[in-house]
């Protein structure tokens, strides 16, 4: 699930080689670009304009910015990157791949956009984010980000004491139940064919969590479109105002196959991500990843911090490469 934001003014794509291209204009990408631009690095952010949190009314859990709308955060982020000379280009990446190194042996990458424009960069920061995959329950997707939520820390306070239903998708949903029980005394767990062992059932009973094992057929709305509950396979309507779903989270990989970044699946069908190590380094020299593309559970604050850490590492590597190049030039000049 992702939603297109309104189009904003796009900067011109540079014709020469830039220090870093950032693929993704969310919190991780913009904060990484900010750090690089402040280090006098030429940096270009390629942003498709489809942030994961676009359906949400506000972002929560990040000090100072708590309650700010996602579009406002991104708009302010773009302005701040541009303030230091960074460029934001509205577009989608069609291909990204290594290119021939410079005459001095420095790495090069080519990024091609869907409209055919190309960009050459010395290093790449992938901050493409992730896509939430919802269970196929009719009517569920229409409420995503409002009455259908996934994160108790992002949306929990906003649904305090509402009748909440957990639509189970796997083992992670049991953990979801413990967290949402902290927020309401009226919680029902819809198993949707998943197993519950006797110990979990006993713990649910102790916490007053109801269990419904009949299959969920559809989400039911009021005449004004408000979520009122779920219809079971036997026709019963179970009234709920909020549904919590542990989605499968998949890193967005469109256009990135040419980088040959290693991927890994997380246990319990939680999702699939780009594999990375300290500071977002990858097995591919010259390519870093940050944010939800590699840390599926990261909220906005953690994603922004990861972007900054990766950027500082990239800048350090570029500083070493610049020094190596200057030293080689000096030695050549002196014979």
C-alpha angles and dihedrals in degrees: 000000000000134000131216113244122214113283115260133193111289125212121232116268110246118244096210131063114285128203097239138008115202114204107207132036102218129107095294095045097044095045090048090050091048092055092047094047090050087055089057093253119148103240135176125194117207107205125183092193095235106115119182094235097048093113092056120097094215143002118240139186097047115107117242092008096056109135095018116135115250093238091054093050092051093045092052090045092054091049092052094049090051090049088069096043101269119139128225116204120191107220148096125261113239096177139001122184144147116276134197112298122248121267088266093051099258117148123260133191132190122215119192122196126214091256092057099257116137136206131193120211137175094221138015131219112193111205098153095142125212142282122234114225111206124203113262099257114144112248095013100105094055090068097044112138094015118049092359110063138167108191124062090197094051099042108007100103090050092060099043114157094356120136099264130191125201111214101205118225099165144314092319089066091069089059087048089056093056091051097046091045085066088062102045141021091212106072129148125188115212105201096199091197096313121129126253117193122218094257092054091047090052091050091048090052091049090054094044094247112155121222125213116186099176110107118264111239103182148336113260125215134199119240090271093052096258115144110251103169147293130293114224126216090258091056097257116142114218107196115228132156096197134032123200118204131183099219127204105251119212126185112240107248103167111143094001102096092102091065089062092215113180116248131201137195118228121223125266092030089285093145150273126280145172109269113238142165135207115342090003096293117159137196088262111084111237096019126103131178129207141174127014092345088076105011104050095185097049117123123209095279094049092046092051091049091050090052091052092048093049091047093053089051092048091050091051091051091048091049089055092047091049091051092048090051093048092047092051090049092049093049091048091051092052094043 
